[in-house]
């Protein structure tokens, strides 16, 4: 069923691309394919979607900007809140986007150069859990009585779904990653 859903979505993307070409809109339309986060299909002994682990939090994001992007892939860290300011930057509206400063970051530097970065860490929240993802680590923690506790630290360089908790022997790394969480 999961693969059928992916196949169906892929076909719909093809229909959108074809329609943009048919109506002469492909060269002046920004296309964003932004997917929902993933499932743990038995991974980490879970059959669930809502968890602070890599497989469940990671989501697809594809942005096509005529004259700017050309099928490049980037491993730069971004958050879904970065989509809106990026579209604002790319489309250059004549009106003010928002009354207040946005928390999201403009991803245009990454679209121009896949090696660029706009964030040192990406945050995710689920229930009481907070996850901080950097290019090397994922820290998962939760607040207990106003303090962060129950630390799980995983080294992303060891594979997609690392399972060994490195937090007990790496508390300096844990403290450094905690600094990314807003107060």
Buried (B, 14 or more C-beta within 10 A) or exposed (E): EEEEEEEEBEEEEEEEEEEBEEEEEBEEEBBEBEEEBBBBEEBBEBEEBEBBBBBBBBEEBEBBBEEEBEEEEBEBBBBEEBBBBBBBBBEEEEEEEEEEEEEBBBBBBBBEEEEEBBBEBBBBEBEEBBBBBBBEBBBBBBEEEEEBEEBBBBBBEEEEEBEEEBBEEBEEBBEBBBEBBEE
